[in-house]
Amino acid sequence: MLKTTTALTVLIVSTAGMAFAAGPEPTPVAPVVVAPPPPPFWEGGYVGAQIGYAYGDFDVDDAFDGDDNGDGIVGGINAGYLWSLNNGWYLGPEFQYDWADLDITDADTGDSLSFDEMARLKLIAGYEVGGGSGMVYGTAGIAYGSLDNAGDIFDGFDGSDTNWLLGVGYDHRVGDNWTVGGEYMYHDFDDINVNTIHLKMAYRF
């Protein structure tokens, strides 16, 4: 009987010791998932609109006496896409279309015409500033311009021309997807030099 009791006691103590040594069951730990960083704000497509002021020098085939100036309101739509080049640089195309209202009249003859539309296809190269809240950029491309009522006033000029443009601008982030900015462009048409200053707004997605 003593041997049986002793053996039972040893078994109980050994089992308790093993249980104590093993400790409680470990709590499973969920794997840590690291979310990828969001893409740069300025990368991606956008659509928007612009309104501004245009002024130009008209000197086509000496139809008017000397250099004549015209100015007026312009406005239209724009769309584009920017790719991130890393280190804060961006590059991409943009299309713009403007309705224009630049009138010019020869005081001596009464001949008049109006510069009524411009379309642009340009390349934008920008650099983010202010911790990514803004972007400064330069732009270059081609522009199409149309003169309404040109008629036979200008010899050899059919009322439209396609030529080059240069510009600079700045866009600023004002929300999760919205930006506003300003832009200056110089257009060199056939004997017509047009400058535009725009206020732009865009939705980026």
Summary of the structure (lengths in Angstrom):
residues: 205
radius of gyration: 35.0
end to end distance: 85.9
largest distance: 138.4
contacts: 569
relative contact order: 0.18
helix: 12%
strand: 60%
